[in-house]
Amino acid sequence: MVRAPGLKGPRPGGRHPCPTPRTPYSATYAQARAKFLHAATALALESHVEPRPGIEGETLAMDVARLGADEARSLLLISSGCHGVEGYCGSALQVALLRDAAFRARALDAGVALLLVHAMNPWGFSHGRRVTCENVDLNRNFVDFGRPLPSNPGYDALAAALLPPQWPPTPETEAPIARYAATHGPRALQAAVSAGQHDHPDGLFYGGRAPTWANTTLRAVLRRHASRCARLAWIDVHSGLGESGVGERILASRADDAPALARAKAWWGDVTSMYDGSSTSANLSGNAFEAAYDECPQAEYTGIGLEYGTHPLEAVFGALRADHWLARLGDSAPAAQREAVRRAMREAFFTDTPAWKEAVLTQGREAAEQAVDGLAAGSGL
């Protein structure tokens, strides 16, 4: 870990000036990191540097900003970029909250410390991919690797069809996917594909065979900042599922943690769950929120994934398949094709319109305020 540079140091990324500096949104990871560090200049900052460089050779890091005393009893964690390319909206929300003096004062007056973790998966953010450099879906990587790993026979049956030798796929190669959906139903197909798998290292939603750098680094951050608080709330920002511009509040706690569910519904209202089928998300294994239970057992934990919809599921799924197919080819793919796939990935997880971007900030600020109020009520303030 190194301390993050302040305003007098070199700007991270270096190559691109930030577009329209007052908007919290950015066009690249390097710009997003620069804006985050600038907005957090007056806070306690630390940077955990990723061993590999970004797509433009820039330094990659999981940056952490804290507002509030180390001994605070209540802590609100807001994270971005778990799924790399999804980081654009989460980063913008973090920057907007850091710039919002009224929100910061509200948290401090309530006795709630703020912890903002920027770019949990900086490699994916920079390279425009959802996965880490190991092709691991970080939100499937938090399993107990000392025990037998979860199996996914549904994915095993579909693996070859999902990533065929030729792209775009032919009707013949798509047929097994259609048959699976017809036999088992669309939700079962979504679960088979996206729940997580550990046996196809170059496949979709791969959970890995060992903890990634991002996994171990996030755990270290939690031990450093959240191992003393009595109450911990976590909002992890995602995009790509659901109705465009709508921030679905998806329960991010274990299935058997009924008190966490009750608190989440009391704080955030209409909270959906992957356990009962009410969420747009399938029931996933290896979720990042497992780290809160593992590393902060003393805390009363309450969390949600804030998932902003972009495009229909079929379009998002198609962009993901093309991205993974292209990754198998590496640099042998034509430059135009690589650029087209990269552009499609960004568009699948980020809608660059004023209305969508404003919806992200408005709903995100509301969720953050509700978490502060919920934590304060729990402390008796």
C-alpha positions in Angstrom: 0.0 0.0 0.0 1.1 3.5 -0.8 -0.4 6.8 0.1 -2.3 8.4 -2.8 -0.8 11.4 -4.4 -2.3 14.8 -3.6 -3.0 17.7 -5.8 0.7 18.6 -6.0 1.7 15.1 -7.3 1.5 13.8 -10.8 -2.0 13.2 -12.1 -2.8 9.4 -12.3 -3.0 8.1 -15.9 -1.3 11.2 -17.2 -2.3 11.1 -20.9 -5.8 12.5 -21.0 -7.0 15.7 -19.4 -10.3 15.2 -17.6 -13.2 16.1 -19.8 -15.5 18.9 -18.4 -14.0 18.7 -15.0 -17.2 19.6 -13.1 -19.1 16.5 -14.3 -18.3 13.5 -12.1 -18.3 11.2 -15.1 -15.2 10.2 -17.0 -14.3 8.7 -20.4 -11.5 6.5 -19.1 -10.3 4.7 -16.0 -7.3 7.2 -15.7 -9.7 10.1 -15.8 -12.0 8.5 -13.3 -9.1 7.9 -10.9 -7.9 11.4 -11.3 -11.3 12.8 -10.4 -11.7 10.6 -7.4 -8.3 11.5 -6.0 -8.9 15.2 -6.6 -12.3 15.0 -4.9 -10.8 13.2 -1.9 -7.8 15.4 -1.5 -8.8 16.6 2.0 -9.6 13.0 3.2 -7.4 10.2 4.4 -6.3 8.5 1.3 -4.5 5.3 0.5 -3.7 3.5 -2.8 -3.2 -0.2 -3.3 -1.4 -0.6 -6.5 -2.3 -3.4 -9.0 0.9 -5.2 -10.1 -0.1 -4.9 -13.8 -0.4 -1.6 -15.8 -3.5 -0.3 -17.5 -4.4 -0.3 -21.2 -2.4 2.9 -21.8 0.4 1.9 -19.4 -1.1 3.9 -16.6 -0.8 2.9 -12.9 -3.8 0.9 -11.7 -4.9 0.9 -8.0 -7.7 0.2 -5.6 -7.9 3.7 -4.1 -9.5 4.2 -0.7 -10.8 7.4 0.8 -12.1 7.7 4.4 -14.0 10.5 6.1 -14.5 10.1 9.9 -12.6 8.8 12.9 -11.0 5.3 12.9 -13.0 4.5 16.1 -16.4 5.4 14.6 -19.0 2.9 15.6 -20.9 3.1 12.3 -19.3 2.9 8.9 -20.8 3.2 5.4 -18.8 1.6 2.6 -19.5 2.6 -1.0 -17.6 0.7 -3.7 -17.3 0.9 -7.4 -15.8 -1.2 -10.3 -16.2 -4.7 -8.9 -16.9 -5.6 -12.5 -14.3 -3.4 -14.1 -16.2 -1.8 -17.0 -19.2 -1.2 -14.7 -17.0 1.3 -12.9 -18.0 4.4 -14.8 -21.3 5.0 -13.0 -20.0 3.9 -9.6 -17.0 6.1 -9.8 -19.2 9.1 -10.8 -21.4 8.5 -7.8 -18.4 8.4 -5.5 -17.0 11.6 -6.9 -20.4 13.4 -6.6 -20.8 12.3 -3.0 -17.2 13.4 -2.2 -18.0 16.8 -3.7 -21.3 17.1 -1.8 -20.6 19.0 1.4 -24.2 18.6 2.6 -24.0 14.8 2.4 -20.6 14.7 4.1 -21.9 16.8 6.9 -25.0 14.7 7.2 -22.8 11.6 7.7 -20.5 13.2 10.3 -23.4 14.7 12.2 -24.9 11.2 12.4 -21.6 9.7 13.7 -21.2 7.7 10.5 -17.8 7.4 8.9 -17.6 7.1 5.1 -15.3 4.7 3.3 -15.2 4.9 -0.5 -13.4 2.1 -2.3 -12.7 3.2 -5.9 -12.2 0.6 -8.6 -12.2 -2.7 -6.8 -11.1 -4.3 -10.2 -8.9 -1.5 -11.7 -7.5 -3.8 -14.4 -11.0 -4.5 -15.8 -12.0 -0.9 -15.5 -9.0 0.3 -17.5 -9.2 -2.5 -20.1 -12.9 -2.2 -20.6 -13.6 -5.7 -19.4 -15.8 -7.1 -16.7 -13.3 -9.5 -15.4 -9.9 -9.3 -13.7 -6.6 -10.0 -15.6 -7.1 -13.7 -14.7 -10.5 -13.7 -16.5 -12.1 -14.0 -13.0 -15.5 -12.5 -12.2 -14.6 -10.8 -8.9 -18.2 -11.2 -7.6 -17.8 -15.0 -8.0 -14.3 -15.2 -6.4 -15.2 -15.0 -2.7 -15.6 -18.7 -2.0 -13.8 -20.9 0.5 -11.0 -22.2 -1.6 -10.1 -24.7 1.1 -13.2 -26.6 0.4 -14.6 -28.3 -2.8 -15.6 -25.6 -5.2 -19.2 -25.2 -6.4 -20.1 -27.1 -9.5 -22.3 -25.8 -12.3 -23.5 -28.6 -14.6 -25.7 -26.2 -16.5 -22.8 -24.1 -17.6 -20.8 -27.3 -18.4 -23.5 -28.3 -20.8 -23.6 -24.9 -22.5 -19.9 -23.9 -22.4 -19.1 -24.8 -26.1 -22.2 -23.0 -27.4 -21.7 -19.9 -25.3 -18.2 -19.3 -26.8 -18.2 -20.9 -30.3 -15.2 -20.9 -32.6 -16.7 -18.3 -34.9 -18.3 -15.0 -34.1 -21.0 -14.0 -34.6 -22.5 -17.4 -33.8 -24.5 -19.4 -36.3 -28.0 -20.7 -35.8 -26.5 -24.1 -35.3 -24.2 -23.1 -32.5 -27.0 -21.1 -30.8 -29.4 -24.1 -30.9 -28.2 -25.7 -27.6 -28.8 -22.5 -25.8 -32.3 -22.2 -27.2 -33.1 -25.8 -26.3 -31.9 -25.3 -22.7 -34.1 -22.2 -22.4 -37.1 -24.1 -23.8 -36.6 -27.1 -21.5 -35.7 -25.4 -18.3 -37.0 -21.8 -18.7 -35.3 -18.4 -19.1 -34.5 -18.0 -15.4 -32.8 -21.4 -15.3 -30.7 -20.4 -18.4 -29.7 -17.2 -16.7 -28.7 -19.1 -13.6 -26.7 -21.7 -15.5 -24.8 -19.1 -17.4 -24.2 -16.4 -14.7 -24.4 -18.1 -11.3 -20.6 -18.8 -11.4 -18.4 -21.6 -12.5 -14.9 -22.8 -11.6 -14.1 -25.3 -14.4 -13.7 -23.2 -17.5 -10.9 -20.7 -17.0 -11.5 -18.8 -20.3 -15.3 -19.0 -19.9 -18.0 -16.6 -18.7 -18.5 -15.8 -15.0 -15.4 -17.8 -14.0 -14.9 -17.8 -10.2 -11.2 -18.8 -10.3 -9.3 -21.4 -8.5 -7.7 -19.1 -6.0 -8.3 -15.6 -4.5 -7.4 -12.8 -6.9 -5.3 -9.7 -6.1 -8.5 -7.7 -5.9 -10.0 -10.2 -3.4 -7.1 -10.2 -1.0 -6.7 -6.4 -1.3 -10.3 -5.8 -0.5 -10.1 -8.0 2.5 -7.0 -6.1 3.7 -9.0 -2.8 3.3 -11.8 -4.2 5.4 -9.5 -5.4 8.1 -7.8 -2.0 8.2 -11.0 0.1 8.2 -14.0 -2.1 9.3 -12.7 -4.5 11.9 -13.6 -2.1 14.8 -17.0 -0.7 13.9 -20.2 -2.0 15.5 -22.3 -1.4 12.4 -21.3 -1.7 8.8 -23.3 -0.8 5.7 -22.2 -1.5 2.2 -23.5 -0.2 -1.1 -21.7 -1.9 -4.0 -22.5 -0.1 -7.3 -23.1 -2.2 -10.5 -24.7 -1.8 -13.9 -26.1 -3.9 -16.7 -29.2 -5.6 -15.3 -32.8 -4.4 -15.3 -34.8 -1.5 -16.6 -32.7 1.3 -18.1 -31.9 4.0 -15.5 -33.5 2.2 -12.6 -31.2 1.4 -9.6 -32.4 -1.9 -8.3 -31.5 -2.4 -4.6 -30.5 -6.1 -4.5 -29.9 -7.6 -1.1 -26.2 -8.3 -0.5 -26.2 -10.6 2.5 -26.3 -14.3 3.2 -29.5 -16.2 2.7 -29.8 -17.1 6.4 -29.2 -13.5 7.7 -32.8 -12.6 8.4 -31.9 -9.5 10.5 -29.8 -8.1 7.6 -32.7 -8.5 5.3 -35.1 -6.8 7.7 -32.7 -3.8 8.1 -32.2 -3.5 4.4 -35.9 -3.3 3.8 -36.4 -0.9 6.6 -33.6 1.4 5.3 -34.0 1.1 1.5 -37.6 0.1 1.0 -38.1 -2.1 -2.1 -35.2 -4.4 -1.7 -35.1 -7.4 -4.1 -33.4 -10.8 -3.4 -31.6 -13.3 -5.6 -32.7 -16.0 -3.1 -36.5 -15.7 -3.7 -36.4 -14.8 -7.4 -37.5 -11.2 -7.0 -34.2 -9.8 -8.3 -33.1 -9.5 -11.9 -29.9 -11.3 -10.7 -29.6 -15.0 -10.5 -28.5 -16.7 -7.3 -24.8 -16.2 -7.3 -21.9 -18.0 -5.5 -18.8 -16.2 -4.3 -20.2 -12.8 -3.8 -17.9 -10.0 -2.6 -20.1 -9.4 0.4 -18.8 -12.6 1.9 -15.7 -10.6 2.8 -17.8 -8.5 5.2 -18.8 -11.6 7.2 -15.3 -13.1 7.1 -13.2 -10.0 7.9 -15.7 -8.0 10.1 -17.5 -10.6 12.3 -17.9 -8.1 15.1 -20.1 -5.8 12.9 -23.8 -5.8 12.4 -23.7 -5.9 8.6 -26.3 -4.6 6.1 -25.7 -4.3 2.4 -27.1 -4.0 -1.1 -25.9 -4.1 -4.6 -27.2 -1.0 -6.4 -27.7 -2.3 -9.9 -28.5 0.2 -12.7 -30.2 -1.2 -15.8 -28.8 -0.3 -19.2 -30.0 -2.4 -22.2 -32.1 -5.6 -22.5 -30.4 -8.7 -21.1 -29.9 -10.2 -24.5 -27.8 -7.3 -25.7 -25.7 -7.2 -22.5 -25.2 -10.9 -22.7 -24.2 -10.7 -26.4 -21.6 -8.0 -25.6 -20.2 -10.2 -22.8 -19.9 -13.3 -25.1 -18.2 -11.3 -27.8 -15.7 -9.9 -25.3 -14.8 -13.3 -24.0 -14.6 -14.8 -27.5 -12.3 -12.0 -28.5 -10.1 -12.4 -25.4 -9.4 -16.0 -26.6 -7.9 -14.6 -29.9 -5.8 -11.9 -28.2 -3.9 -9.6 -30.5 -4.6 -11.8 -33.5 -8.0 -10.2 -33.9 -8.3 -7.2 -36.3 -7.9 -3.9 -34.6 -11.3 -2.8 -35.9 -13.0 -5.8 -34.4 -11.2 -5.3 -31.0 -12.4 -1.7 -31.0 -16.0 -2.6 -31.9 -16.2 -5.2 -29.1 -14.7 -2.7 -26.6 -17.2 -0.1 -27.6 -20.1 -2.5 -27.3 -18.9 -3.5 -23.8 -18.8 0.1 -22.6 -22.3 0.7 -24.1 -23.7 -2.4 -22.5 -22.8 -1.2 -19.0 -22.9 2.6 -19.3 -25.6 4.7 -21.0 -24.1 8.0 -22.0 -27.2 10.1 -21.9 -28.0 13.0 -19.6 -31.1 11.3 -18.2 -29.4 8.0 -17.4 -26.4 9.7 -15.8 -28.6 12.0 -13.7 -30.7 9.0 -12.6 -27.6 7.2 -11.4 -26.6 10.2 -9.2 -30.0 10.9 -7.9 -30.8 7.3 -6.8 -27.3 6.7 -5.6 -27.4 9.8 -3.3 -30.8 8.7 -2.0 -29.5 5.2 -1.2 -26.4 6.7 0.6 -28.6 9.0 2.7 -30.9 6.2 3.6 -27.9 4.1 4.7 -26.6 7.0 6.9 -30.0 7.4 8.5 -30.3 3.7 9.1 -26.9 3.5 10.7 -27.6 6.5 12.9 -30.9 5.0 14.0 -29.2 1.8 14.9 -26.7 3.7 17.1 -29.5 5.5 19.0 -28.5 9.0 17.8 
